[in-house]
């Protein structure tokens, strides 16, 4: 994990995306007055800061890697946004907040850690009646992908679904769909170009460390897979509202 965090420290983002796509996702929601927001798996917090700029509400940002939270807090302070943001070291697997606390849950590039279905069901009780959830989820955009990319994602994200399967899952988990869009290719390179530069640097640093080089090779392979097979899969931003019918809190 040390080399993983070294790779991902000081990157602009920890997953594909960008401020413009955070804004586009937020704009799928109706106007919210001073919403109480939970940013789940915030990472370095680029989307947390953008949410603070987009709303007059308060954002609680959680992650389990303290250096990420320290970075976010420093950025929020520098931008004059600290009054709107609270950073907490907490796992998405064991959220300690009372039920019906939040108007909006935000999980940009993070719900895969717990799994889409499990996250949707477990986190639902945290939302107020009629509350909202934004997630971005890795999906297959076409059926019958080439074997090479299919095997790659079976190894790295075996729970990956087709877009149709994701949309069909939503009502089963107690939500109804407000809207969705596929992250364009530019959003992936917002993440991959800085990551590529970091990999190149660390390959020189660890040129005699076979374990570190193996991890770096896997990160490099992900970039190469996207470059060759990006028409087959992508990140889907999905905006949901908590259903009020036939479900518990």
C-alpha positions as CSV (number, residue, x, y, z in Angstrom):
1,X,0.0,0.0,0.0
2,X,2.9,2.4,0.6
3,X,3.9,2.4,-3.1
4,X,0.2,2.7,-4.1
5,X,-0.1,5.9,-2.0
6,X,3.2,7.2,-3.3
7,X,1.9,6.8,-6.8
8,X,-1.3,8.6,-6.0
9,X,0.0,11.4,-3.7
10,X,-0.1,14.9,-5.2
11,X,-2.2,13.9,-8.2
12,X,-4.9,16.4,-9.1
13,X,-7.6,13.6,-8.8
14,X,-7.8,10.0,-7.7
15,X,-10.1,8.9,-10.4
16,X,-11.2,10.1,-13.9
17,X,-13.3,13.3,-13.9
18,X,-12.8,17.0,-13.4
19,X,-14.5,20.1,-12.0
20,X,-16.7,20.6,-15.1
21,X,-18.1,17.0,-14.7
22,X,-18.7,17.5,-11.0
23,X,-20.7,20.6,-12.0
24,X,-22.6,18.8,-14.7
25,X,-23.6,16.1,-12.2
26,X,-24.6,18.6,-9.6
27,X,-26.7,20.4,-12.1
28,X,-28.9,17.3,-12.7
29,X,-30.3,17.9,-9.2
30,X,-33.0,20.5,-8.3
31,X,-32.0,23.6,-6.4
32,X,-30.9,22.7,-2.8
33,X,-31.0,25.3,0.0
34,X,-28.1,24.9,2.4
35,X,-27.9,21.1,1.9
36,X,-26.1,18.8,4.3
37,X,-23.7,16.8,2.0
38,X,-21.6,13.7,2.7
39,X,-18.7,13.1,0.3
40,X,-17.9,9.4,0.6
41,X,-14.3,8.4,-0.2
42,X,-13.3,12.0,-1.0
43,X,-9.6,11.2,-1.8
44,X,-7.7,14.5,-2.3
45,X,-11.1,16.3,-2.4
46,X,-11.2,18.1,-5.8
47,X,-14.9,17.4,-6.0
48,X,-15.4,18.4,-2.4
49,X,-14.0,21.8,-3.1
50,X,-16.1,22.2,-6.3
51,X,-19.2,21.2,-4.3
52,X,-18.3,23.9,-1.8
53,X,-18.2,26.4,-4.6
54,X,-21.5,25.2,-6.1
55,X,-23.6,25.3,-2.9
56,X,-24.2,27.2,0.3
57,X,-24.4,24.0,2.2
58,X,-22.0,22.0,4.4
59,X,-19.9,19.1,3.2
60,X,-18.6,16.3,5.4
61,X,-15.7,14.6,3.5
62,X,-14.6,11.2,4.6
63,X,-11.6,9.0,3.7
64,X,-9.4,6.5,5.4
65,X,-6.1,7.9,4.2
66,X,-5.2,10.8,6.5
67,X,-2.7,12.5,4.1
68,X,-5.6,12.9,1.6
69,X,-7.7,14.6,4.3
70,X,-4.8,16.8,5.4
71,X,-4.3,17.9,1.8
72,X,-8.0,18.7,1.4
73,X,-8.1,20.7,4.6
74,X,-5.1,22.7,3.5
75,X,-6.7,23.4,0.1
76,X,-10.0,24.4,1.7
77,X,-8.2,26.8,4.1
78,X,-6.2,28.4,1.2
79,X,-9.4,28.9,-0.8
80,X,-11.4,30.2,2.1
81,X,-13.8,27.3,2.0
82,X,-13.0,25.6,5.4
83,X,-16.2,26.8,7.0
84,X,-18.1,24.7,4.6
85,X,-16.0,21.5,4.9
86,X,-15.4,19.0,7.7
87,X,-12.8,16.3,7.1
88,X,-13.2,13.0,8.9
89,X,-11.1,9.8,8.8
90,X,-13.9,7.2,8.5
91,X,-14.5,4.1,6.5
92,X,-17.4,3.9,4.0
93,X,-18.0,0.4,5.3
94,X,-18.8,1.7,8.8
95,X,-20.4,5.2,8.6
96,X,-21.2,6.4,12.1
97,X,-23.8,9.1,11.2
98,X,-27.4,9.0,12.4
99,X,-30.1,7.9,9.9
100,X,-31.9,10.6,7.8
101,X,-29.0,13.1,8.3
102,X,-28.0,14.1,4.8
103,X,-29.7,15.9,1.9
104,X,-27.1,14.6,-0.6
105,X,-24.6,11.8,-0.7
106,X,-21.7,12.1,-3.2
107,X,-19.5,9.2,-4.2
108,X,-17.4,10.2,-7.2
109,X,-15.2,7.4,-8.4
110,X,-15.4,5.7,-5.0
111,X,-18.5,3.4,-4.6
112,X,-16.6,0.5,-6.3
113,X,-14.7,0.1,-3.1
114,X,-17.8,-1.2,-1.2
115,X,-19.6,-2.3,-4.4
116,X,-22.4,-0.5,-6.1
117,X,-25.4,-2.5,-4.8
118,X,-24.1,-2.7,-1.3
119,X,-23.3,1.0,-1.2
120,X,-26.7,2.0,-2.6
121,X,-28.6,-0.1,0.0
122,X,-26.4,0.6,3.0
123,X,-26.1,4.3,2.5
124,X,-29.8,4.9,1.7
125,X,-30.8,5.2,5.4
126,X,-28.5,8.2,5.8
127,X,-30.6,10.2,3.4
128,X,-33.5,12.4,4.5
129,X,-36.8,11.6,2.8
130,X,-36.5,12.4,-0.9
131,X,-32.8,13.0,-0.5
132,X,-30.3,12.6,-3.4
133,X,-27.3,10.5,-4.3
134,X,-24.7,11.1,-7.0
135,X,-22.3,8.3,-7.9
136,X,-19.9,7.7,-10.8
137,X,-19.6,4.0,-11.6
138,X,-17.4,2.1,-14.1
139,X,-19.7,0.3,-16.6
140,X,-19.5,-1.6,-19.9
141,X,-20.8,0.7,-22.6
142,X,-21.1,-2.1,-25.2
143,X,-21.8,-5.8,-24.9
144,X,-19.3,-8.6,-25.8
145,X,-16.1,-6.6,-25.2
146,X,-12.8,-8.0,-26.6
147,X,-11.3,-10.7,-24.4
148,X,-8.2,-8.8,-23.4
149,X,-10.2,-5.9,-21.8
150,X,-12.8,-8.2,-20.4
151,X,-10.1,-10.2,-18.6
152,X,-8.4,-7.0,-17.3
153,X,-11.6,-5.7,-15.7
154,X,-12.5,-9.2,-14.4
155,X,-9.2,-9.1,-12.5
156,X,-9.5,-5.5,-11.3
157,X,-13.2,-4.9,-10.9
158,X,-15.1,-8.2,-11.1
159,X,-18.4,-6.4,-10.0
160,X,-18.4,-4.3,-13.2
161,X,-21.9,-4.2,-14.8
162,X,-23.3,-2.9,-18.1
163,X,-24.9,0.5,-18.1
164,X,-28.3,-1.2,-18.6
165,X,-27.7,-3.4,-15.6
166,X,-26.8,-0.4,-13.4
167,X,-29.9,1.5,-14.4
168,X,-32.1,-1.6,-13.8
169,X,-30.5,-2.0,-10.3
170,X,-31.6,1.5,-9.1
171,X,-35.3,0.8,-8.3
172,X,-34.3,-2.5,-6.6
173,X,-32.1,-0.5,-4.2
174,X,-34.8,2.1,-3.3
175,X,-34.1,5.0,-5.6
176,X,-35.5,6.4,-8.8
177,X,-33.3,7.8,-11.6
178,X,-33.1,11.6,-12.1
179,X,-30.5,11.5,-14.9
180,X,-27.1,10.1,-16.0
181,X,-24.2,10.9,-18.4
182,X,-21.1,9.2,-19.6
183,X,-17.8,10.8,-18.7
184,X,-16.1,11.9,-21.9
185,X,-12.6,10.8,-22.9
186,X,-11.1,14.2,-21.8
187,X,-12.1,13.4,-18.2
188,X,-10.1,10.2,-18.2
189,X,-7.0,11.9,-19.5
190,X,-7.4,14.5,-16.7
191,X,-6.5,11.6,-14.5
192,X,-4.2,9.5,-16.6
193,X,-1.8,12.2,-17.9
194,X,-0.6,13.2,-14.4
195,X,-0.6,9.5,-13.4
196,X,1.6,8.7,-16.4
197,X,4.1,11.3,-15.4
198,X,4.2,10.0,-11.8
199,X,4.7,6.4,-13.0
200,X,7.6,7.5,-15.3
201,X,9.3,9.2,-12.3
202,X,8.8,6.3,-9.9
203,X,10.0,3.7,-12.4
204,X,13.4,5.5,-12.3
205,X,13.3,5.8,-8.5
206,X,12.5,2.1,-8.0
207,X,14.3,0.6,-11.0
208,X,15.9,-2.0,-8.7
209,X,12.8,-2.8,-6.7
210,X,10.9,-5.6,-8.4
211,X,7.8,-5.4,-6.1
212,X,7.4,-1.7,-6.7
213,X,7.9,-2.1,-10.4
214,X,5.2,-4.7,-10.6
215,X,2.7,-2.3,-9.0
216,X,3.8,0.5,-11.4
217,X,3.4,-1.9,-14.3
218,X,-0.2,-2.6,-13.4
219,X,-1.0,1.1,-13.1
220,X,0.7,1.6,-16.6
221,X,-1.4,-1.3,-18.0
222,X,-4.6,0.4,-16.9
223,X,-3.6,3.5,-19.0
224,X,-2.8,1.3,-22.0
225,X,-6.0,-0.6,-21.7
226,X,-8.0,2.6,-21.8
227,X,-6.0,4.0,-24.7
228,X,-6.9,0.9,-26.8
229,X,-10.3,-0.1,-25.5
230,X,-12.0,3.2,-24.3
231,X,-15.0,2.7,-26.6
232,X,-16.0,-0.3,-24.6
233,X,-16.3,1.0,-21.1
234,X,-16.5,4.3,-19.2
235,X,-17.6,6.1,-16.0
236,X,-21.3,6.8,-15.8
237,X,-22.4,9.7,-13.5
238,X,-25.8,8.8,-12.1
239,X,-28.2,11.1,-10.1
240,X,-30.7,9.3,-7.9
241,X,-33.4,10.3,-5.5
242,X,-34.4,8.2,-2.5
243,X,-37.7,6.5,-3.1
244,X,-40.4,7.0,-0.5
245,X,-42.4,3.9,-1.4
246,X,-42.2,0.4,0.1
247,X,-38.7,0.8,1.6
248,X,-37.5,1.2,5.1
249,X,-35.5,4.4,6.1
